[in-house]
Amino acid sequence: MRRAACPAAGQGQVSAVGDDYAEIRGISRDPLGTLAVEGWLAWPETRALVGALGDGMVRFVGGCVRDAVARRPVTDVDAATPLTPEEVMARLAAADIKVIATGLKHGTVTAVIGERKFEITTLRRDAETDGRHARVEFTDDWIEDAKRRDFTINAMSCSPGGDVYDPFEGMRDLAHGVVRFVGRAEDRVREDYLRILRFFRFWGGYGRPPADRDALAACRAHAAKLSDLSGERVRDELLKILIVPQPAEVILLMRGHGVLQHILPEAGQVTRLRLVHWLAARGVMTEGVVPDALRNLAALLDTDADGAAAVAQRLRLSNAQTDRLVALAAPVEAPNPDREDLAREKLLRRVGPATFRDLVLLGWAAEMAQSARLSAARSRAWQALL
C-alpha cells in the first residue's frame, strides 16, 4: 500500500470538549494512502455494488480496510454511505440487486450479490447512549461517522478507487501494534461497555506490548459494568478472545486489570490454556487439529461439571455447546497413553472422535503444565492418540 507520510509527533492530539466527547485536532479529510484495486476491491460483486450506489456515494469501512492495510486476508466487506437506507434500497432494487432490510433502525441494509453479502450502513452519529445501546442520527459527514468507531484502526475508510481515509492515524497505529480508542478512551467505553472486551480482543489480534495506558485505565474503571451486558454479547467477544494468536497473554492482561473476574471468575488454568492452544496451533501439526474457542474455554476453567454448566448458562451457550463444554471441562474419564488399548477404544466409541481428540489435547496440556519437560517418547505417546 502506498502511503503519505505520518503526521509529525504532537499532531492529532486529543482535547476534551463537553462532558462526553472529544475533538481531535489535525483531522485530515483527504486520503492518506492508497490500496491497489485488486482482490476484494476488484471483485465483480464489489464493482456491481459501487455501480448501483454511485462511485462517490460509497466507501468501504471497518475490518476489510484494516486487514487490507495490514495485508491480512479479507473475507467480509462492509460499506458506508451518506444515502439514507431508503435511498440505498431503491438504488439496489433499480440495479436488480437483492436487498435485505437487516437493521433499518440503525441504518443498515444487506445487499446480496451472487454468493456475497455486503452490509451497507448510512453514516451515523450517536445521539444518545446508555452504555449498552446507542440511539443514532443519520449524517452525511464521514468524520462524524468515524468518530463513533471504537478504535483508530477500525476508523479508516476506503474509496472504490483505493484511496484510504485515515482521520485518526489508524495506519500508524496498525504498523506499530497500537490499539487505542478514537478520542478519549473513557468516552468510548462509556458509550458501550462491550468495548472493554473488544479492546482486549483487538489487542490480542493486532497489538504489541505494552498495551495503551489510557485504554487500560478506562477498561479498569468500568469493568464492573460488564455484568450489565447480555450473556450473548459477552459470549461472542470472549470466544473470539480465546482464539487470538496468544489467548493466555490476553487473559492474563484482563486479569491484571480487574476485568476477567467480572465475566469469568472460574478462569484458573491459564497455563493449561496456553499449552492446549499451542498444541493445536503449532505443536502437533496433525491434520484436523486447529485452535478451538470452546476447547480453550474448557482448558481455562478450574471447576467441576456443575460449575461448567453454570458458565455455559451465564454465557448463553447453545445446548450442544453446553454439553461439549461440560464434557471437556469435567470429563467422567479421559484418554491417557498409559491406559490399555481396549479401554481407549471403548472411550472413543462412547464420546466420539471429536471429543476424544479434544480430551487428548486437554490431557496432554495438563500433563505438560505439571511437568518441567515431557520426554520425547512421552510426547510421541500422546500424539499417537490423535
N, C-alpha and C positions, 0 to 999 in steps of 0.2 A: 504494500500500500504506500502510495506517495503521500507525504505529509508535510504541512507547513511547520515552521519552527515553533517549538513550545514557547508560550509566553514567559517572559522573564520572571524570576522569583519575585514574589510580592504582588503580582497581578492576580486577579481572581480572588481576592481576599473577601471574607465574609463579614458583614456588619449587620447587627440586628436592627430590624425595623418593626415596630409594634411588638406585641407580646408573643406571637406565634409564627412569625415568618422571618425570612432573611432575604436581603437583597444582595446579589452577587455583583461586585464591581468588575468592570472589564469584560463583560459578556460579549462574545462575538456572535453576530448573526450571519456571518459569512462562513462558507465551508473552510475547514482547516485541514482537510486531507481528501484523498481520492481512493476509491476501490475500483479495481478493474471490473468492467461489466462482463462477468463470466460466472460460472456456477449458478447459484440461486438467482442472482440478478439477471441472468440471461435465460432462465427457464422460459419456455413458451408460455407457461401459465402466468408467470410474473409479468411478462410483457403484455399478455392479454388483460391482466388486471389494470396495468398502467394505461393501456389504450382505452379501457372502459371509463376510468375515473378522470383521465386527463393528466398529462405529464406534470403540470405544475400543481396538481391537486392531491398529490400523494407522496409520502416519504415512508421509508421502512424504518422501523424503530425497535428498540429493545435488544433482545438476545441475538437476533440474526446479525445486527450491526456489530454488537460487541464481539461475537465469535468470529465474524469475518475479519475484523480488525486484529483479533488475536490469532488469526489463521487457524481456527478450530473448525470442525465440521459444523455446517448449518443445516438444521432439519426443519424447524418451524419458522415461518416468515410472517411477521406481524406488520401491519401498516397503520399509519395515521393520516388524517385528512382534515382540512378545515370545513369540508362539506358536512352538512347535517346527516344523521342516519337516514332520513327520508330521501335526501338527495342521493346518497350513496346507493340505496336500494333501487331508486329509479334508474340511475345510470347503469347499474349492473344488469337490471332487467332489460334495459334497452339493448344491451350487448349480448343478450341471451345467456347470461351467467346466472347460475343458481345462487340464490341468496337465502341465508337463514338468519332470522332476527334473534340472535343469541342473547343479547343484553341491551335492548333499546334504551332502557332506563339509564344505563351507563354509557350509551353512545356506541355500542359495539354490534357489528353485524359480521357474519361469516360468509365469504364468497367461496363457492365450491367450483373449482375449475379442473376438469379431469379427475385425477386421483388426489389432487392437492387442495388443502383448505387454507384460506388466508383470513385471519381476524383483522377487521378494519375498524378503527375506533376514531370517532370525532375528537379533535383537540379539546382538552378539558382543563379546567382549573377547579380546585377544591373550594366549595363554598362553605362547607361545614363538615366537621368530623368529630366522632366520639371515641376515637382510638381503636375502633373495630370496623366501622363503615363510614364512608365519606359520601356526602351529597355534592354532586358535581354540577358545574355550569359549563356549557359549551363556549368555546372561544375560537378565534382564527389566528391566535398568536402562538407560534411554535415555541417560543421561550417560556411562556406561561405553562404550556403543556410539559415542557422539560423540567420545570421547577417542581412539579408534583411527582416526578420519578424518585425512586428511593436512593440509588447510588449513582455517582458520576459515570461509572462505566455502563450504566443502563440508560443514561440520558442522551446518548448520541442518536442521531438520525441520519439517513442516507437517501439521497435523491435517486430516481430511477437511472440517472446517468453516472452514479457512483460518487457524487460529492458527499463528503461526510461532514455533518454539522456537529460541533462538539462544544457546547456553551460552557461546560463546567470542567474542562480539562480531563475528560474521561480517557482519552487516548494516552495521555501521560501517565495517569494512574494505572491503567492497564499494563503499560510497559514496565512499570516499577512494582507491580504486585500490590498496589494500594487499593483497598476497598474502603471508601468513605462516602458518607451521606451527602446528598446535594444540599448545600446551605448548612444550616445549623442541625447537627445530629439530634439534639433534643427535640426540635420541632418535627423532624421527620418521624421520629419514634412515636411521639405523641399522636401523630395523625393515624397511625396504625401500629399497634404493639406487635403484630406479627413480624414487623421489620426487624425486631430483635433477632428472631430466629433466622430471618433471611440474611442478616448481616453475617452470622456465623457460617451459613451455608455458602455464601458467595466468597467469604474469606477462605473457606476450605477449598473452593474451586478455582479462585483467581488470585488470592492474596499470598503475600510472603511476610514473615515476621519482620518487625513487630507489627501487630495489629494497630489500627488507628486509635489513638488515645481518646479522642472526643467520642468516637463511636462506642468504644467500650464503656466509657463513663455513662453515656445515655442508656445503653443496654442495662448496665448495672443498676442505674437509678430507677428503672421502670420494670425490672424483671418480674416483680410480683404481679404486674398486670397481665402476664401471660395466662394466669388462671382464669381470666375473664373471657378468653378466646374459646371458640368451639374446639372440641376434640378433633374434628375433621381437619381444621386448618393447622393445628399443631402437628397432627399426624403427618400431613403431607410434607411439611417442612422438615420434620425430624427424620423421616425416611430418606429424604434427599440428602440431609447432612450425613447420614450413615453410609452413603456410597460415594462421598467425595474421595479424592486420592488418599488422604490420610485422616480418616474419621476420628481416630483416637486422639489426635492432636487437637482437633476442633472440640471434641467432648471435654478434654482437659481445660481448654480455654474457657468454655462455657461454665465448667465447674468453678474455675478460679475466679470468675467474675460474678458468681452468685446467680447464674441463670439456670443451670441444669436442674437444681433441686426443685424448681417450680414446675417443671414438666416431666421429670423422670427421676424422682428420688431413689428409685430402685437401681440406678446405674452404679454398680460397684465393681465391675470387672473390666476395667479399661485395658489392662494388659491383654486379656483374652480377646477383646475386640481387635486390638492392634494385630495380634497374631493370626486370628482367623481371617481377617481382611487381607493380610499379607500372603497367607497361603493361597487364597482364592485369586488374588491379583497377580502374584509373581512367583509364589513358592512352589506350586505343584505342576504348573504347566500341563494340566490334564484337560483334554477336550471336554467341554461342557461345564467346567468349573470356573465360575466367574463371581465377582463380588455380588452380594445379595443383601438388600437392606434388612429384610426380616431376619435372616440368619445373623447378621451383625447385631441387630437388636437383641436377639436371644443370647448372643455371646456377652453382651454388655450387662444384662440383667443379673442381679445377685438375689434371687428369690425362688420360692417354690412354685408349684403349679397354680395354687390359688393366687399368689402374687402376680404371676404372669398373666393369668386371666383378668385380674383387676387392671393391669396395664393395658391389655387389649380393649377392655371396656372403656377405659378413660380415653383411649386414642380412637375409639370408634372403628376398630378393625372389623373387617367382614368375618362371618362365621368361619370361613376357610382359613383366613389369616390367623384368627384366634386359635383354632385347632393346631395350626402349624407352629405358632409361637409357643404354646404350652408344651407341645411335643418336643421342641428343641430346647427350651429353657429349663424344663424339668422332666427329662426323659425317664420313663419307667425302667428302661435298660438301654445301654449304649454299646456300640461296637468297640472292640478293642483287639489289637493284634494278638493278645495273649489268650483270647477265647478260642475254643475249638471251632473248626470249620463248620460243623453241623449247627452249633449254636448261632454262629453268624448268619448262616443261610436261613435259619428259622426267623431271625430278626429281620433280615432283608425281605422275606416274603410277607412278614406281618406289617412292616411300616412302609414298604415300597422303596424303589431305588432312589428317588429324590431325597426323601427324608433320611434314608440310610447314609447317603453321601454327606448330607448336612451334618449328621451326627458324627461321622468320621472326622470331618473338618473341625467341629467343635471339640471333640475329644482330643484330637491331635494338638490343637491350640492350647487346651487346658494343661496337657502334659508338658508342652513346651514352657508354659508360664511357670510351672512348678520346678522345672529342671534348669540348671545353669546352661546346659547344652545337651541336646539329644545326639546320640551316636548316629553315624550314617546308616548303620544297619537298622536302628530303630526307626528312623525316618522312612527308610525303604519299606519297612513292615507296615507303617501307617499308610504310605502311598499305595501299597498293593491292595488295600481295602477299597480304594476308589475305583 
